[in-house]
Amino acid sequence: MSTGSSQSSDALAPVDEVLSDPKLLDEPRAVLLLQLCRFAQIFRPEVVERYWQQLRKVSASLPLDHREALEGLQAAVEPRPAKSLHGFAAEIVTKVDNAVRVADAAPDKACRMFQDCEQRLRKRWWPFGKAPAWLALVQAWAELDREAALKLIGKVPRGVQQNLLQRLNEASPLTRAEWDLAHKHGGMFGGIIPVLLEMLDTENPTLRLSPTLAKAVGSNLLPDVNATPLIEEASQQFEAEREKALDRYLNLVECMVETFPHVAESLMGSVFMATAQSPRSPEKWPECFTALRRLISVWTSFSALRQSAVAFLDKKAPNYMRDFALSQWYGMIPTSHEEATSTWETLEGMCSDKPASEKWFLVTLVRRGMADIAMKFAGSSVRSEELVPVIRRAWLCEDPQTASSAITPQDLAGDLIGQFLLLGSIEERVKFLRQHTDNGSQSLPEEMWSQPNLSLLLSDDDPESIRLLTGASEKPPHDALLRLYKEKAPNDNQFREYVRLHGYRQYGYEDLDPYLLATLVAWDDQHPDEVRSVMRSMWTVMEPDDIILTQDGLRNAIFERCQTVFAARPTALDELFVKWVKRKLVDDTMTQHTGDATYTFSLNKIVPFLYCLLSAEKVAVVSPQRCDEILACAISDYTADEDFMTFAAKLYASDKGLSALQPPAPLMDSAHLKPWQLGVVEASSRSLLRLFVEDHQEAEADAEE
């Protein structure tokens, strides 16, 4: 045992060192200590007191959204002694304490004493002053009789409920009957559903809920899964909230799938229909198909639900989404060429739009790592002439490392992007770009890097408008890798349009740019002067004029490409792109006169910081060092709000943990040190939990030895 204690102490030493740092501000210190106390309460009870005493000193600095958790922790760690109370409450707490002292030796006697306390509390008509007594009684009952404690759960505050239920469930998972009992007595406002929502945030939660309670939790989550922002500026925040709600919802399904598959089936059907019918983005209808694509992919992972799911998608999916849903579903099933053939025969007999369905079915196989099977299938299809190039592009974009087994350079004659993707190594791709840019003295080839043309926004039957707007007599031979869609496409055309957008009928910049980024990073490591030069030329090609800036789709595509590709060289990203955005669209306002109308356009002052964040996020996997450089530039040079600063800290700390509490550069606004440190603490939460779990497991193993 002594060995386990020593190891445990060593495991927490880095955390204690962070807490001893005087530069750690009170608010993030309080949040960190709260996390430590909650984890220790479950895995290391012997150290709770150490962190609790530190938390007490800074508890006044704890953010409001953590107050309930503090209240629950305090009730468990530091129940109010009877001597601190007066009158009736003091009398009851004293009797509860006396019962606790005899519980081990005489549990029946303790139960009778608890029951007497409960009866006296219920009979006392005066409502004030009883809270401490109820709290003491519920906590005491929980150690002796869980059912009795759960019947009184509504008598204690929400934070205490969460702390108590989580501890009880960790010690021994609550049964369905116990969860129902807690929910029934959990209070007027949602029972214990708010507590369950928090518990669904954890990794692999164990919640043995009854069908009724599970459906109630699901119904509570559904509106948040498809929440709609009232203003466009809030879209990113809503996207994060939707993602959080969906993660909770899918965790709930996973908790139910083994014990009550019919409930899991109902939950998946409900979220599918709610998403399919959601008005969250009627003009951005492709987002709905993409969300359903994710749901179906998760749905197929539950083998117990497969048979019922097919029937649901066949009968319940909206008519215009039915072919898409079935194609996605059946594309997730095969594991061999024979299975793919028989599965397509089934799908072909069910779908209406066979060409679009077959294409999506095969592209789904490619995304699952079955490109060789998809290619064989495409080659033998009656639509092979159309399908083979599609599957070839999909394979090159999804998994270029294996594409060379079936694709030859001869297959890609005239396809410069395909030739680039087919190269088997970063070194070969660097060589390719150097050759095609004359060692960085000119921009990337036009096929890979060009400014979108206004003609892309015009119909083919309007050549005069094209000529007037672009100065060209006809549309350019390339589409600048841009996939545009009609905002108000008729429902019946949406599946076919979605296949066009995401089914590899053409390359998109989203497919190419991650590979360009990785190649430019390697090139910059070897020949920084060449990359500096090529990026100047690339910006000259891509810099938008005032007309392009007024077109949301074209402007956003240019900005997104620059955010991704220029991240390979942080100084170029800042000097060429971010500073230009700030000067052109933040510090100044762009004005354009069109007939009698005047168009003005400008960006919020925090947009340059946001663009740095997006770039840092893109390059983080390829080069953590460049991610850090971009973040250091952002926090020192550009205006941020607290939310963006917290996000930047979370990204910076994702591979550093608590060692990132001090920013890598002086903050432009010193007041942002607090949100920075809060972000680091939040980013470190899961690593801290793993530390406690691993430490607990090691201590248990040592004890057994």
Secondary structure as GFF3:
##gff-version 3
##sequence-region A 1 705
A	DSSP	alpha_helix	2	19	.	.	.	ID=ss1
A	DSSP	alpha_helix	26	43	.	.	.	ID=ss2
A	DSSP	three_ten_helix	45	47	.	.	.	ID=ss3
A	DSSP	alpha_helix	48	58	.	.	.	ID=ss4
A	DSSP	three_ten_helix	59	61	.	.	.	ID=ss5
A	DSSP	three_ten_helix	64	66	.	.	.	ID=ss6
A	DSSP	alpha_helix	67	77	.	.	.	ID=ss7
A	DSSP	three_ten_helix	82	84	.	.	.	ID=ss8
A	DSSP	alpha_helix	87	102	.	.	.	ID=ss9
A	DSSP	alpha_helix	107	123	.	.	.	ID=ss10
A	DSSP	alpha_helix	131	144	.	.	.	ID=ss11
A	DSSP	alpha_helix	146	151	.	.	.	ID=ss12
A	DSSP	three_ten_helix	153	155	.	.	.	ID=ss13
A	DSSP	alpha_helix	158	171	.	.	.	ID=ss14
A	DSSP	alpha_helix	176	184	.	.	.	ID=ss15
A	DSSP	alpha_helix	193	199	.	.	.	ID=ss16
A	DSSP	alpha_helix	211	225	.	.	.	ID=ss17
A	DSSP	three_ten_helix	232	234	.	.	.	ID=ss18
A	DSSP	alpha_helix	235	256	.	.	.	ID=ss19
A	DSSP	alpha_helix	261	276	.	.	.	ID=ss20
A	DSSP	three_ten_helix	282	284	.	.	.	ID=ss21
A	DSSP	alpha_helix	285	300	.	.	.	ID=ss22
A	DSSP	three_ten_helix	303	305	.	.	.	ID=ss23
A	DSSP	alpha_helix	306	316	.	.	.	ID=ss24
A	DSSP	alpha_helix	319	331	.	.	.	ID=ss25
A	DSSP	alpha_helix	337	348	.	.	.	ID=ss26
A	DSSP	alpha_helix	354	367	.	.	.	ID=ss27
A	DSSP	alpha_helix	371	380	.	.	.	ID=ss28
A	DSSP	alpha_helix	384	398	.	.	.	ID=ss29
A	DSSP	alpha_helix	400	403	.	.	.	ID=ss30
A	DSSP	three_ten_helix	409	412	.	.	.	ID=ss31
A	DSSP	alpha_helix	416	422	.	.	.	ID=ss32
A	DSSP	alpha_helix	426	436	.	.	.	ID=ss33
A	DSSP	three_ten_helix	454	457	.	.	.	ID=ss34
A	DSSP	alpha_helix	463	470	.	.	.	ID=ss35
A	DSSP	alpha_helix	491	502	.	.	.	ID=ss36
A	DSSP	alpha_helix	509	526	.	.	.	ID=ss37
A	DSSP	alpha_helix	528	542	.	.	.	ID=ss38
A	DSSP	alpha_helix	546	549	.	.	.	ID=ss39
A	DSSP	alpha_helix	552	565	.	.	.	ID=ss40
A	DSSP	three_ten_helix	566	568	.	.	.	ID=ss41
A	DSSP	alpha_helix	570	572	.	.	.	ID=ss42
A	DSSP	pi_helix	573	578	.	.	.	ID=ss43
A	DSSP	alpha_helix	579	581	.	.	.	ID=ss44
A	DSSP	pi_helix	582	586	.	.	.	ID=ss45
A	DSSP	beta_strand	590	594	.	.	.	ID=ss46
A	DSSP	beta_strand	597	601	.	.	.	ID=ss47
A	DSSP	alpha_helix	607	619	.	.	.	ID=ss48
A	DSSP	alpha_helix	624	637	.	.	.	ID=ss49
A	DSSP	alpha_helix	642	653	.	.	.	ID=ss50
A	DSSP	three_ten_helix	657	660	.	.	.	ID=ss51
A	DSSP	three_ten_helix	670	672	.	.	.	ID=ss52
A	DSSP	alpha_helix	673	683	.	.	.	ID=ss53
A	DSSP	alpha_helix	685	704	.	.	.	ID=ss54
###
